[in-house]
Amino acid sequence: MGNATVDKTSVKAKGMTFTARKRIGSAVTSIVMIAISLVCAMPLWYIVINTFKTIADMNVNPLGLPNDWTFDNYINAFKTVPILRSLWNTVIVTFFGVAIQVIVGALAAYGMILRKSRFTSAVGAVLMVAFVVPAQSTLIPLYRMEAGVHLVNTLAGLVLIYLGGAVFCYFLIVGYMRSLPFELIEAARIDGAGPLRIFWNIVMPLIKPILTTVIVFQTMGTWNDFMNANVFISSSELRTIVLQVYNAVGQFSTDWPSFMTITVLALLPVFIFFIFCQKWIVSGLVAGSVKG
């Protein structure tokens, strides 16, 4: 009896020790993660808080709260910069660019999965090579090609450039498609459904998680793109919002509060978009990892 009581006490003490260690480890992890989050949030805080300051106030206290809160920077930004037009240009380019990217990438993945052959394997290898080629190395050939068909300095030409992102969409979608139950496709074939009908009515609903993830990633990448927009757009009327941010930097001096205000206006739409779509990003990645 005495030994049994001692054993129970020892087991209970070990359990309490393990629980205490677990709580301490959890607390330490939380503290470290909070510290890392604060460090990562510091640049965003620096940009946002200085949009409500004057230049003098920013120079005196760049990280602190404003002495006198002002919205003059936002008012002046809308008065001096065509913000709404640039936002509309960015929306047009992003919407059509991402929509065509996703459709082309999904159709390519569907074709690769539907009919496996040496030809499709060779095409897949070519796409892999195209995927690893740096985008910067293709700017001059692309510019000359678009100049030859008079698409330089047009939103349509910029959308056409973004279609190269369909390769990235293809690689994400094709891995997810490989895990689909192809018994459904075979059953649809037996019932007389054609390839396109199978794609729209059966395959598309099944790949919604990865489609959502791809759309979110490509939307953020296209919205924030600077390199292609800077190379292929020269007209002030066709500038995207990111180009307006770049244009706000003066050659000899810069009104930094105004510059940060335009930056916030450029980031705000895509930030809201990301917040609303965050749960679909996580669900799409998790579903892909489980299925793949």
C-alpha positions in Angstrom: 0.0 0.0 0.0 2.8 2.4 0.9 4.7 1.7 -2.3 1.5 2.1 -4.4 0.8 5.5 -2.8 4.3 6.7 -3.4 4.1 5.6 -7.1 0.8 7.5 -7.5 2.3 10.6 -5.9 5.4 10.3 -8.2 3.3 9.9 -11.3 1.1 12.9 -10.3 4.2 15.0 -9.6 5.7 14.1 -13.0 2.3 15.0 -14.7 2.3 18.4 -12.9 5.9 19.0 -13.9 5.1 18.1 -17.6 2.1 20.4 -17.5 4.1 23.3 -16.0 6.8 22.9 -18.6 4.2 22.8 -21.4 2.7 26.1 -20.1 6.1 27.7 -19.7 7.0 26.6 -23.3 3.7 28.0 -24.6 4.2 31.3 -22.8 7.8 31.6 -24.1 6.6 30.8 -27.7 3.8 33.4 -27.4 6.2 36.1 -26.2 8.7 35.4 -29.0 5.9 35.4 -31.6 4.5 38.7 -30.3 8.0 40.2 -30.4 8.5 39.1 -34.0 5.1 40.4 -35.0 5.8 43.8 -33.5 9.1 44.0 -35.4 7.4 43.1 -38.6 4.6 45.6 -37.9 7.0 48.5 -37.2 7.4 49.5 -40.9 3.7 49.5 -41.4 3.2 51.6 -38.3 5.9 54.0 -39.5 4.2 54.5 -42.8 0.6 54.8 -41.6 1.3 57.1 -38.6 3.3 59.6 -40.6 0.5 60.1 -43.1 -1.2 62.1 -40.3 1.8 64.4 -39.7 3.4 67.4 -41.3 7.0 67.2 -42.5 8.3 69.0 -39.4 6.4 66.8 -37.0 7.7 63.7 -38.8 11.3 64.9 -38.6 11.0 65.5 -34.8 9.2 62.3 -33.9 8.9 59.8 -36.7 7.6 56.8 -34.7 5.4 58.6 -32.2 1.9 59.8 -32.4 1.3 63.2 -34.2 1.2 66.3 -32.1 -1.6 67.6 -34.2 -3.6 65.0 -36.3 -4.1 66.2 -39.9 -5.8 64.8 -42.9 -4.2 67.3 -45.3 -1.9 64.7 -46.8 -4.9 62.6 -47.9 -6.8 65.7 -49.2 -3.7 66.9 -51.2 -3.1 63.4 -52.5 -6.6 63.3 -54.1 -6.2 66.9 -55.4 -2.7 66.6 -56.9 -2.6 63.0 -58.0 -5.2 61.1 -60.1 -5.6 58.4 -57.5 -9.0 57.2 -58.6 -8.0 56.9 -62.2 -4.9 55.0 -61.3 -6.9 52.7 -59.0 -9.3 52.1 -61.8 -6.5 51.3 -64.2 -5.0 48.8 -61.6 -8.4 47.2 -61.1 -8.9 46.7 -64.9 -5.4 45.2 -65.3 -5.7 43.0 -62.2 -9.2 41.7 -62.9 -8.6 40.7 -66.6 -5.0 39.6 -66.0 -5.8 37.3 -63.1 -9.0 36.0 -64.7 -7.3 34.9 -67.9 -4.3 33.6 -66.0 -6.4 31.3 -63.9 -8.6 30.1 -66.8 -5.6 29.3 -69.0 -3.7 27.7 -66.2 -6.7 25.6 -65.2 -7.4 24.5 -68.8 -3.8 23.6 -69.3 -3.7 21.5 -66.1 -7.0 19.8 -67.2 -5.5 19.0 -70.6 -2.4 17.6 -69.0 -4.3 15.4 -66.6 -7.0 14.3 -69.1 -4.6 12.9 -71.7 -1.3 11.7 -70.6 1.2 11.1 -73.4 4.8 11.9 -74.4 3.6 15.1 -76.0 2.0 16.4 -72.8 5.0 15.3 -70.8 7.2 17.3 -73.3 4.9 20.3 -73.0 5.1 20.1 -69.2 8.9 20.1 -69.4 8.9 23.2 -71.6 6.6 24.9 -69.1 9.0 24.0 -66.3 11.8 25.6 -68.2 9.7 28.7 -68.8 8.8 28.9 -65.1 12.5 29.0 -64.0 13.5 31.7 -66.5 14.0 35.1 -64.8 11.3 37.5 -65.8 13.9 40.3 -66.2 15.7 38.5 -69.0 12.5 38.5 -71.1 11.7 42.2 -70.9 13.5 43.3 -74.0 12.1 40.6 -76.3 8.6 41.2 -74.9 8.9 44.9 -75.4 10.0 44.5 -79.0 7.1 42.0 -79.7 4.5 44.3 -78.2 6.0 47.4 -80.0 5.6 45.4 -83.2 1.9 45.1 -82.7 1.4 48.5 -81.1 0.5 47.3 -77.7 3.1 49.2 -75.7 1.7 51.9 -73.5 -1.8 50.2 -73.4 -3.6 48.4 -70.7 -4.4 45.5 -73.0 -0.7 45.1 -73.7 0.0 45.1 -69.9 -2.7 42.4 -69.4 -1.1 40.4 -72.1 2.3 40.5 -70.3 0.7 39.3 -67.1 -0.6 36.2 -68.9 2.9 34.7 -68.3 1.6 34.1 -64.8 -0.6 31.4 -66.2 2.4 29.0 -65.9 2.5 29.6 -62.1 -1.3 28.9 -62.0 -0.8 25.7 -64.0 1.8 24.3 -61.6 -0.3 24.9 -58.6 -3.5 23.6 -60.1 -2.1 20.5 -61.9 -0.8 19.0 -58.6 -4.2 19.4 -57.0 -6.0 17.9 -60.1 -4.0 14.8 -59.8 -5.8 13.9 -56.6 -9.3 14.3 -58.1 -11.6 11.2 -58.2 -11.4 10.5 -62.0 -14.3 8.0 -61.6 -16.6 11.0 -61.8 -15.0 12.1 -65.1 -15.3 8.6 -66.5 -18.9 8.5 -65.5 -19.6 11.8 -67.2 -17.9 10.6 -70.3 -20.1 7.5 -70.3 -23.2 9.8 -70.0 -22.1 11.7 -73.1 -20.6 14.8 -71.6 -17.9 16.5 -73.6 -14.5 17.7 -72.3 -15.5 21.3 -71.8 -18.7 20.4 -70.0 -16.9 18.0 -67.7 -14.4 20.8 -67.0 -17.0 23.5 -66.1 -19.5 21.3 -64.3 -17.4 18.7 -62.6 -13.7 19.7 -62.4 -14.1 23.4 -61.6 -16.3 22.8 -58.5 -13.8 20.2 -57.2 -10.8 22.5 -57.5 -12.4 25.6 -55.9 -10.0 25.6 -52.9 -6.8 25.8 -55.0 -8.5 28.2 -57.5 -9.2 30.6 -54.6 -5.7 30.4 -53.4 -4.2 31.0 -56.8 -6.6 33.9 -57.4 -5.5 35.6 -54.2 -1.8 35.1 -54.8 -2.0 36.3 -58.4 -4.2 39.3 -57.5 -1.7 40.5 -54.9 1.2 40.0 -57.2 -0.4 41.8 -60.2 -1.7 44.7 -58.1 1.7 45.3 -56.5 3.7 44.8 -59.7 6.0 47.6 -60.5 8.6 46.3 -63.0 6.2 45.4 -65.9 4.0 48.5 -65.4 7.1 50.8 -65.3 8.5 49.3 -68.5 5.3 49.0 -70.7 3.4 52.0 -69.4 4.6 55.6 -70.1 1.4 57.6 -70.3 0.4 59.4 -67.1 -3.3 58.6 -67.8 -2.6 54.9 -67.9 -0.4 54.6 -64.8 -1.2 52.1 -62.2 -1.4 53.0 -58.5 2.1 51.5 -57.9 3.5 53.8 -60.6 1.9 56.8 -58.8 3.8 55.8 -55.6 7.0 55.7 -57.6 6.2 59.1 -59.3 5.7 60.7 -55.8 9.5 60.5 -55.1 11.0 63.7 -56.2 14.4 64.0 -58.0 15.9 66.4 -55.5 13.5 66.4 -52.5 10.5 64.4 -51.4 7.5 65.2 -49.3 7.7 62.0 -47.3 4.3 62.3 -45.6 2.6 62.7 -49.0 4.6 59.8 -50.4 3.6 57.6 -47.5 -0.1 58.7 -48.0 -0.1 57.5 -51.6 1.6 54.3 -50.5 -1.2 53.7 -47.9 -3.8 54.4 -50.6 -2.1 51.9 -52.9 -1.9 49.2 -50.2 -5.3 49.6 -48.7 -7.4 47.9 -51.3 -5.2 44.8 -51.6 -4.9 44.7 -47.8 -8.7 44.6 -47.4 -8.9 42.0 -50.1 -6.3 39.8 -48.4 -8.1 40.1 -45.0 -11.4 39.0 -46.5 -9.8 36.1 -48.4 -7.4 34.9 -45.7 -9.6 32.0 -44.6 -9.8 30.7 -48.2 -6.1 30.9 -48.6 -5.5 28.7 -45.6 -8.3 26.3 -46.5 -6.9 26.0 -50.1 -3.4 25.3 -48.9 -4.5 22.8 -46.3 -6.8 21.0 -48.7 -4.0 20.8 -51.3 -1.6 19.4 -48.8 -4.1 16.7 -47.6 -5.1 15.7 -51.1 -1.7 15.9 -52.7 
